[in-house]
Amino acid sequence: MKYEVVYMKADYEPWWMFEDWEKKIQSRQAFESAQEALEYLREVNKEFGSKYKYREERKNCFFAYWSDSERIFCDGCDEDLQIFHGIISLTNGKPASLMMMNNSNI
């Protein structure tokens, strides 16, 4: 099994995983075990949670953080778009909850 925690920055939440989502990746960390990945994921979520005012989570594997002040102008849509900092936990390249995996291994 391959476990990863990915940080992406985009004008959409990480759970959308649009076709170009991998181009938005800022960092990618790989781990030998689900436990190591989960510990790192908790550290990253704690760090981002203290930096950004808003947070939303989906399926225990997608985490979005943002603040009101971080926006980018979209020429095509003629409006400001919210910038999201997304954290995704992956197992073998697919979104998966490390929390559930970790609990089932105990």
CNS distance restraints for C-alpha pairs under 8 A (distance, minus, plus):
assign (resid   1 and name CA) (resid  32 and name CA) 7.69 0.50 0.50
assign (resid   1 and name CA) (resid  33 and name CA) 7.81 0.50 0.50
assign (resid   1 and name CA) (resid  91 and name CA) 6.81 0.50 0.50
assign (resid   1 and name CA) (resid  92 and name CA) 6.03 0.50 0.50
assign (resid   2 and name CA) (resid  30 and name CA) 7.17 0.50 0.50
assign (resid   2 and name CA) (resid  31 and name CA) 6.77 0.50 0.50
assign (resid   2 and name CA) (resid  32 and name CA) 6.60 0.50 0.50
assign (resid   2 and name CA) (resid  33 and name CA) 7.66 0.50 0.50
assign (resid   2 and name CA) (resid  90 and name CA) 8.00 0.50 0.50
assign (resid   2 and name CA) (resid  91 and name CA) 5.57 0.50 0.50
assign (resid   2 and name CA) (resid  92 and name CA) 4.89 0.50 0.50
assign (resid   2 and name CA) (resid  93 and name CA) 7.55 0.50 0.50
assign (resid   3 and name CA) (resid  30 and name CA) 5.73 0.50 0.50
assign (resid   3 and name CA) (resid  31 and name CA) 5.20 0.50 0.50
assign (resid   3 and name CA) (resid  32 and name CA) 6.63 0.50 0.50
assign (resid   3 and name CA) (resid  33 and name CA) 6.60 0.50 0.50
assign (resid   3 and name CA) (resid  34 and name CA) 6.19 0.50 0.50
assign (resid   3 and name CA) (resid  37 and name CA) 6.34 0.50 0.50
assign (resid   3 and name CA) (resid  89 and name CA) 7.50 0.50 0.50
assign (resid   3 and name CA) (resid  90 and name CA) 5.77 0.50 0.50
assign (resid   3 and name CA) (resid  91 and name CA) 4.68 0.50 0.50
assign (resid   3 and name CA) (resid  92 and name CA) 6.42 0.50 0.50
assign (resid   3 and name CA) (resid  93 and name CA) 7.91 0.50 0.50
assign (resid   4 and name CA) (resid  28 and name CA) 6.79 0.50 0.50
assign (resid   4 and name CA) (resid  29 and name CA) 5.44 0.50 0.50
assign (resid   4 and name CA) (resid  30 and name CA) 4.42 0.50 0.50
assign (resid   4 and name CA) (resid  31 and name CA) 6.06 0.50 0.50
assign (resid   4 and name CA) (resid  37 and name CA) 6.53 0.50 0.50
assign (resid   4 and name CA) (resid  89 and name CA) 5.81 0.50 0.50
assign (resid   4 and name CA) (resid  90 and name CA) 5.03 0.50 0.50
assign (resid   4 and name CA) (resid  91 and name CA) 6.44 0.50 0.50
assign (resid   4 and name CA) (resid  93 and name CA) 7.74 0.50 0.50
assign (resid   5 and name CA) (resid  28 and name CA) 5.93 0.50 0.50
assign (resid   5 and name CA) (resid  29 and name CA) 5.34 0.50 0.50
assign (resid   5 and name CA) (resid  30 and name CA) 6.72 0.50 0.50
assign (resid   5 and name CA) (resid  37 and name CA) 6.71 0.50 0.50
assign (resid   5 and name CA) (resid  40 and name CA) 7.76 0.50 0.50
assign (resid   5 and name CA) (resid  41 and name CA) 6.53 0.50 0.50
assign (resid   5 and name CA) (resid  87 and name CA) 6.90 0.50 0.50
assign (resid   5 and name CA) (resid  88 and name CA) 5.74 0.50 0.50
assign (resid   5 and name CA) (resid  89 and name CA) 4.63 0.50 0.50
assign (resid   5 and name CA) (resid  90 and name CA) 6.25 0.50 0.50
assign (resid   6 and name CA) (resid  25 and name CA) 6.88 0.50 0.50
assign (resid   6 and name CA) (resid  26 and name CA) 7.76 0.50 0.50
assign (resid   6 and name CA) (resid  27 and name CA) 5.91 0.50 0.50
assign (resid   6 and name CA) (resid  28 and name CA) 4.47 0.50 0.50
assign (resid   6 and name CA) (resid  29 and name CA) 6.43 0.50 0.50
assign (resid   6 and name CA) (resid  86 and name CA) 7.96 0.50 0.50
assign (resid   6 and name CA) (resid  87 and name CA) 5.58 0.50 0.50
assign (resid   6 and name CA) (resid  88 and name CA) 5.17 0.50 0.50
assign (resid   6 and name CA) (resid  89 and name CA) 6.44 0.50 0.50
assign (resid   6 and name CA) (resid  90 and name CA) 7.69 0.50 0.50
assign (resid   7 and name CA) (resid  25 and name CA) 5.77 0.50 0.50
assign (resid   7 and name CA) (resid  26 and name CA) 5.56 0.50 0.50
assign (resid   7 and name CA) (resid  27 and name CA) 5.23 0.50 0.50
assign (resid   7 and name CA) (resid  28 and name CA) 6.36 0.50 0.50
assign (resid   7 and name CA) (resid  85 and name CA) 7.12 0.50 0.50
assign (resid   7 and name CA) (resid  86 and name CA) 5.65 0.50 0.50
assign (resid   7 and name CA) (resid  87 and name CA) 4.68 0.50 0.50
assign (resid   7 and name CA) (resid  88 and name CA) 6.65 0.50 0.50
assign (resid   8 and name CA) (resid  14 and name CA) 7.36 0.50 0.50
assign (resid   8 and name CA) (resid  21 and name CA) 7.87 0.50 0.50
assign (resid   8 and name CA) (resid  22 and name CA) 7.86 0.50 0.50
assign (resid   8 and name CA) (resid  24 and name CA) 5.24 0.50 0.50
assign (resid   8 and name CA) (resid  25 and name CA) 4.07 0.50 0.50
assign (resid   8 and name CA) (resid  26 and name CA) 5.18 0.50 0.50
assign (resid   8 and name CA) (resid  27 and name CA) 7.07 0.50 0.50
assign (resid   8 and name CA) (resid  85 and name CA) 5.95 0.50 0.50
assign (resid   8 and name CA) (resid  86 and name CA) 5.03 0.50 0.50
assign (resid   8 and name CA) (resid  87 and name CA) 6.44 0.50 0.50
assign (resid   9 and name CA) (resid  24 and name CA) 5.64 0.50 0.50
assign (resid   9 and name CA) (resid  25 and name CA) 6.54 0.50 0.50
assign (resid   9 and name CA) (resid  26 and name CA) 6.68 0.50 0.50
assign (resid   9 and name CA) (resid  83 and name CA) 6.96 0.50 0.50
assign (resid   9 and name CA) (resid  84 and name CA) 5.71 0.50 0.50
assign (resid   9 and name CA) (resid  85 and name CA) 4.67 0.50 0.50
assign (resid   9 and name CA) (resid  86 and name CA) 6.05 0.50 0.50
assign (resid  10 and name CA) (resid  14 and name CA) 7.97 0.50 0.50
assign (resid  10 and name CA) (resid  24 and name CA) 6.06 0.50 0.50
assign (resid  10 and name CA) (resid  83 and name CA) 5.62 0.50 0.50
assign (resid  10 and name CA) (resid  84 and name CA) 5.46 0.50 0.50
assign (resid  10 and name CA) (resid  85 and name CA) 6.78 0.50 0.50
assign (resid  10 and name CA) (resid  86 and name CA) 7.76 0.50 0.50
assign (resid  11 and name CA) (resid  72 and name CA) 7.83 0.50 0.50
assign (resid  11 and name CA) (resid  81 and name CA) 6.09 0.50 0.50
assign (resid  11 and name CA) (resid  82 and name CA) 5.58 0.50 0.50
assign (resid  11 and name CA) (resid  83 and name CA) 4.53 0.50 0.50
assign (resid  11 and name CA) (resid  84 and name CA) 5.83 0.50 0.50
assign (resid  12 and name CA) (resid  16 and name CA) 7.18 0.50 0.50
assign (resid  12 and name CA) (resid  82 and name CA) 7.40 0.50 0.50
assign (resid  12 and name CA) (resid  83 and name CA) 6.88 0.50 0.50
assign (resid  12 and name CA) (resid  84 and name CA) 6.06 0.50 0.50
assign (resid  13 and name CA) (resid  64 and name CA) 5.99 0.50 0.50
assign (resid  13 and name CA) (resid  84 and name CA) 5.94 0.50 0.50
assign (resid  13 and name CA) (resid  85 and name CA) 7.70 0.50 0.50
assign (resid  13 and name CA) (resid  86 and name CA) 6.44 0.50 0.50
assign (resid  14 and name CA) (resid  21 and name CA) 7.99 0.50 0.50
assign (resid  14 and name CA) (resid  62 and name CA) 6.26 0.50 0.50
assign (resid  14 and name CA) (resid  63 and name CA) 7.12 0.50 0.50
assign (resid  14 and name CA) (resid  64 and name CA) 6.54 0.50 0.50
assign (resid  14 and name CA) (resid  84 and name CA) 7.90 0.50 0.50
assign (resid  14 and name CA) (resid  85 and name CA) 7.92 0.50 0.50
assign (resid  14 and name CA) (resid  86 and name CA) 5.07 0.50 0.50
assign (resid  14 and name CA) (resid  87 and name CA) 7.00 0.50 0.50
assign (resid  14 and name CA) (resid  88 and name CA) 7.01 0.50 0.50
assign (resid  15 and name CA) (resid  58 and name CA) 7.34 0.50 0.50
assign (resid  15 and name CA) (resid  62 and name CA) 5.87 0.50 0.50
assign (resid  17 and name CA) (resid  21 and name CA) 5.29 0.50 0.50
assign (resid  20 and name CA) (resid  24 and name CA) 7.24 0.50 0.50
assign (resid  21 and name CA) (resid  25 and name CA) 7.18 0.50 0.50
assign (resid  30 and name CA) (resid  37 and name CA) 7.51 0.50 0.50
assign (resid  31 and name CA) (resid  36 and name CA) 6.24 0.50 0.50
assign (resid  31 and name CA) (resid  37 and name CA) 5.63 0.50 0.50
assign (resid  32 and name CA) (resid  36 and name CA) 7.13 0.50 0.50
assign (resid  32 and name CA) (resid  37 and name CA) 7.89 0.50 0.50
assign (resid  33 and name CA) (resid  37 and name CA) 6.44 0.50 0.50
assign (resid  34 and name CA) (resid  38 and name CA) 5.96 0.50 0.50
assign (resid  34 and name CA) (resid  98 and name CA) 6.05 0.50 0.50
assign (resid  34 and name CA) (resid 101 and name CA) 6.97 0.50 0.50
assign (resid  34 and name CA) (resid 102 and name CA) 6.20 0.50 0.50
assign (resid  35 and name CA) (resid  39 and name CA) 6.22 0.50 0.50
assign (resid  35 and name CA) (resid  98 and name CA) 7.73 0.50 0.50
assign (resid  35 and name CA) (resid 102 and name CA) 6.18 0.50 0.50
assign (resid  36 and name CA) (resid  40 and name CA) 6.35 0.50 0.50
assign (resid  37 and name CA) (resid  41 and name CA) 6.02 0.50 0.50
assign (resid  37 and name CA) (resid  98 and name CA) 7.34 0.50 0.50
assign (resid  38 and name CA) (resid  42 and name CA) 6.15 0.50 0.50
assign (resid  38 and name CA) (resid  98 and name CA) 5.74 0.50 0.50
assign (resid  38 and name CA) (resid  99 and name CA) 6.77 0.50 0.50
assign (resid  38 and name CA) (resid 102 and name CA) 7.75 0.50 0.50
assign (resid  39 and name CA) (resid  43 and name CA) 6.40 0.50 0.50
assign (resid  40 and name CA) (resid  44 and name CA) 6.21 0.50 0.50
assign (resid  41 and name CA) (resid  45 and name CA) 6.07 0.50 0.50
assign (resid  41 and name CA) (resid  89 and name CA) 7.54 0.50 0.50
assign (resid  42 and name CA) (resid  46 and name CA) 6.07 0.50 0.50
assign (resid  43 and name CA) (resid  47 and name CA) 6.20 0.50 0.50
assign (resid  44 and name CA) (resid  48 and name CA) 6.11 0.50 0.50
assign (resid  45 and name CA) (resid  49 and name CA) 5.76 0.50 0.50
assign (resid  45 and name CA) (resid  63 and name CA) 7.83 0.50 0.50
assign (resid  45 and name CA) (resid  87 and name CA) 7.87 0.50 0.50
assign (resid  46 and name CA) (resid  50 and name CA) 6.36 0.50 0.50
assign (resid  47 and name CA) (resid  51 and name CA) 6.52 0.50 0.50
assign (resid  48 and name CA) (resid  52 and name CA) 6.10 0.50 0.50
assign (resid  48 and name CA) (resid  65 and name CA) 6.83 0.50 0.50
assign (resid  49 and name CA) (resid  53 and name CA) 7.39 0.50 0.50
assign (resid  49 and name CA) (resid  54 and name CA) 7.89 0.50 0.50
assign (resid  49 and name CA) (resid  55 and name CA) 7.08 0.50 0.50
assign (resid  49 and name CA) (resid  65 and name CA) 7.23 0.50 0.50
assign (resid  52 and name CA) (resid  65 and name CA) 5.98 0.50 0.50
assign (resid  52 and name CA) (resid  66 and name CA) 5.45 0.50 0.50
assign (resid  52 and name CA) (resid  67 and name CA) 5.48 0.50 0.50
assign (resid  53 and name CA) (resid  65 and name CA) 7.53 0.50 0.50
assign (resid  53 and name CA) (resid  66 and name CA) 6.43 0.50 0.50
assign (resid  53 and name CA) (resid  67 and name CA) 5.35 0.50 0.50
assign (resid  53 and name CA) (resid  68 and name CA) 7.99 0.50 0.50
assign (resid  54 and name CA) (resid  65 and name CA) 5.60 0.50 0.50
assign (resid  54 and name CA) (resid  66 and name CA) 5.30 0.50 0.50
assign (resid  54 and name CA) (resid  67 and name CA) 6.06 0.50 0.50
assign (resid  55 and name CA) (resid  63 and name CA) 7.15 0.50 0.50
assign (resid  55 and name CA) (resid  64 and name CA) 5.55 0.50 0.50
assign (resid  55 and name CA) (resid  65 and name CA) 4.59 0.50 0.50
assign (resid  55 and name CA) (resid  66 and name CA) 6.70 0.50 0.50
assign (resid  56 and name CA) (resid  63 and name CA) 5.89 0.50 0.50
assign (resid  56 and name CA) (resid  64 and name CA) 5.22 0.50 0.50
assign (resid  56 and name CA) (resid  65 and name CA) 6.74 0.50 0.50
assign (resid  57 and name CA) (resid  61 and name CA) 7.56 0.50 0.50
assign (resid  57 and name CA) (resid  62 and name CA) 5.62 0.50 0.50
assign (resid  57 and name CA) (resid  63 and name CA) 4.53 0.50 0.50
assign (resid  57 and name CA) (resid  64 and name CA) 6.33 0.50 0.50
assign (resid  58 and name CA) (resid  62 and name CA) 5.13 0.50 0.50
assign (resid  58 and name CA) (resid  63 and name CA) 6.60 0.50 0.50
assign (resid  59 and name CA) (resid  96 and name CA) 7.96 0.50 0.50
assign (resid  59 and name CA) (resid  97 and name CA) 6.86 0.50 0.50
assign (resid  60 and name CA) (resid  96 and name CA) 7.60 0.50 0.50
assign (resid  60 and name CA) (resid  97 and name CA) 5.05 0.50 0.50
assign (resid  60 and name CA) (resid  98 and name CA) 7.61 0.50 0.50
assign (resid  60 and name CA) (resid  99 and name CA) 7.11 0.50 0.50
assign (resid  61 and name CA) (resid  87 and name CA) 7.79 0.50 0.50
assign (resid  61 and name CA) (resid  88 and name CA) 5.48 0.50 0.50
assign (resid  61 and name CA) (resid  89 and name CA) 5.03 0.50 0.50
assign (resid  61 and name CA) (resid  90 and name CA) 7.54 0.50 0.50
assign (resid  61 and name CA) (resid  95 and name CA) 6.21 0.50 0.50
assign (resid  61 and name CA) (resid  96 and name CA) 5.54 0.50 0.50
assign (resid  61 and name CA) (resid  97 and name CA) 4.69 0.50 0.50
assign (resid  61 and name CA) (resid  98 and name CA) 7.16 0.50 0.50
assign (resid  62 and name CA) (resid  86 and name CA) 7.09 0.50 0.50
assign (resid  62 and name CA) (resid  87 and name CA) 5.89 0.50 0.50
assign (resid  62 and name CA) (resid  88 and name CA) 4.80 0.50 0.50
assign (resid  62 and name CA) (resid  89 and name CA) 6.86 0.50 0.50
assign (resid  62 and name CA) (resid  95 and name CA) 7.79 0.50 0.50
assign (resid  63 and name CA) (resid  86 and name CA) 5.58 0.50 0.50
assign (resid  63 and name CA) (resid  87 and name CA) 5.01 0.50 0.50
assign (resid  63 and name CA) (resid  88 and name CA) 6.47 0.50 0.50
assign (resid  64 and name CA) (resid  84 and name CA) 6.19 0.50 0.50
assign (resid  64 and name CA) (resid  85 and name CA) 5.63 0.50 0.50
assign (resid  64 and name CA) (resid  86 and name CA) 4.53 0.50 0.50
assign (resid  64 and name CA) (resid  87 and name CA) 6.47 0.50 0.50
assign (resid  65 and name CA) (resid  84 and name CA) 5.75 0.50 0.50
assign (resid  65 and name CA) (resid  85 and name CA) 5.05 0.50 0.50
assign (resid  65 and name CA) (resid  86 and name CA) 6.39 0.50 0.50
assign (resid  66 and name CA) (resid  70 and name CA) 7.29 0.50 0.50
assign (resid  66 and name CA) (resid  82 and name CA) 7.74 0.50 0.50
assign (resid  66 and name CA) (resid  83 and name CA) 6.59 0.50 0.50
assign (resid  66 and name CA) (resid  84 and name CA) 5.14 0.50 0.50
assign (resid  66 and name CA) (resid  85 and name CA) 6.23 0.50 0.50
assign (resid  68 and name CA) (resid  82 and name CA) 7.66 0.50 0.50
assign (resid  70 and name CA) (resid  82 and name CA) 6.39 0.50 0.50
assign (resid  70 and name CA) (resid  83 and name CA) 5.72 0.50 0.50
assign (resid  71 and name CA) (resid  80 and name CA) 5.96 0.50 0.50
assign (resid  71 and name CA) (resid  81 and name CA) 5.34 0.50 0.50
assign (resid  71 and name CA) (resid  82 and name CA) 4.60 0.50 0.50
assign (resid  71 and name CA) (resid  83 and name CA) 5.30 0.50 0.50
assign (resid  72 and name CA) (resid  80 and name CA) 5.38 0.50 0.50
assign (resid  72 and name CA) (resid  81 and name CA) 5.30 0.50 0.50
assign (resid  72 and name CA) (resid  82 and name CA) 6.65 0.50 0.50
assign (resid  72 and name CA) (resid  83 and name CA) 6.84 0.50 0.50
assign (resid  73 and name CA) (resid  78 and name CA) 7.15 0.50 0.50
assign (resid  73 and name CA) (resid  79 and name CA) 5.74 0.50 0.50
assign (resid  73 and name CA) (resid  80 and name CA) 4.27 0.50 0.50
assign (resid  73 and name CA) (resid  81 and name CA) 6.09 0.50 0.50
assign (resid  74 and name CA) (resid  78 and name CA) 5.53 0.50 0.50
assign (resid  74 and name CA) (resid  79 and name CA) 5.55 0.50 0.50
assign (resid  74 and name CA) (resid  80 and name CA) 5.94 0.50 0.50
assign (resid  74 and name CA) (resid  81 and name CA) 6.58 0.50 0.50
assign (resid  75 and name CA) (resid  79 and name CA) 7.21 0.50 0.50
assign (resid  88 and name CA) (resid  95 and name CA) 6.74 0.50 0.50
assign (resid  89 and name CA) (resid  95 and name CA) 5.76 0.50 0.50
assign (resid  89 and name CA) (resid  96 and name CA) 5.95 0.50 0.50
assign (resid  89 and name CA) (resid  97 and name CA) 6.54 0.50 0.50
assign (resid  89 and name CA) (resid  98 and name CA) 6.82 0.50 0.50
assign (resid  90 and name CA) (resid  94 and name CA) 5.01 0.50 0.50
assign (resid  90 and name CA) (resid  95 and name CA) 4.38 0.50 0.50
assign (resid  90 and name CA) (resid  96 and name CA) 5.30 0.50 0.50
assign (resid  90 and name CA) (resid  97 and name CA) 7.69 0.50 0.50
assign (resid  91 and name CA) (resid  95 and name CA) 6.33 0.50 0.50
assign (resid  91 and name CA) (resid  96 and name CA) 5.79 0.50 0.50
assign (resid  97 and name CA) (resid 101 and name CA) 6.52 0.50 0.50
assign (resid  98 and name CA) (resid 102 and name CA) 5.86 0.50 0.50
assign (resid  99 and name CA) (resid 103 and name CA) 6.21 0.50 0.50
assign (resid 100 and name CA) (resid 104 and name CA) 6.22 0.50 0.50
assign (resid 101 and name CA) (resid 105 and name CA) 6.37 0.50 0.50
assign (resid 102 and name CA) (resid 106 and name CA) 6.75 0.50 0.50
